[in-house]
Amino acid sequence: MRNAEKNRETKETRITLALNLDGSGAADVQTGVGFFDHMLTAFAVHSGLDLTVRCAGDLNVDGHHTVEDVGIVLGQAFAEAVGEKKGIARYGFFAIPMDESLGLAAIDISGRPYLVFDADFRADAVGDLETQLVREFFYAFATNAGVTLHILAPYGENDHHKCEAIFKAWAHAVKAAVALTGPSDAVLSSKGALA
C-alpha cells in the first residue's frame, strides 16, 4: 500500500500526518485554521487520497508557521508514499471552474522541486487563512514532495472561489499523476530514472 505517516515537532508547530494514496477521499483535518482545514479536506475528497492531519501551532502569532509546516510534512509524506515512482502516470493537469473563477494545476512527479504560482487575491484573508499563505503552502509542498507544480488562477473576482478552484484543481492533478498506469517495475522517463 502506498502510504506514509509523519511527525514533526518544532517550537512553532507539532504535526502528525497520515497519507494514503490508494484511499477513498477520507479526510480528518484539524489545524486550527478553519478555511485551511476546508481546503485540505477538499483536496482529500477530490484527489481520492486519505488524509489525516493534526497540527498545534502558534496561532497566537499568526497562521504562517501552521500552514507552511503542514505543507512541509504533507510534501514529505507524499514523497515517501510515491516511493520510487514506478508505474505511476507521473503527470497530471486539471482545470476547475468555480463560478466566475478558474483554477489550473499541473504537476510532474519528477524528483525536481519547482513551483510556479500565479494567483492574485484581493483580500488579505479568506476566513482565517491569510491569502499570502496559499503560495507558501504550495511552495512547501512542492519543495518537500520533490515535484514540479504549476498553480494558476488566471481570473476571478471572489477570493474564496479562487482558493477553492486552485485546491480542487491541484487535487485532481495529483489524482491523475499518482494513478498506476504503467509497468510496476518502470518509471515514465526516457532516461530510465526520475530526479
ABEGO torsion letter per residue (X at the ends): XBBBBBBBBBAABBBBBBBBAABAGBBBBBAGBAAAAAAAAAAAAAAGBBBBBBBBBBAAABAAAAAAAAAAAAAAAAAAAAEAGBGBAGBBBBBBBBEABBBBBBBBBAGBBBBBBBBBBABABBEABBAAAAAAAAAAAAAAAGBBBBBBBABEABAAAAAAAAAAAAAAAAAAAABBABBAABBBBAAGBBX
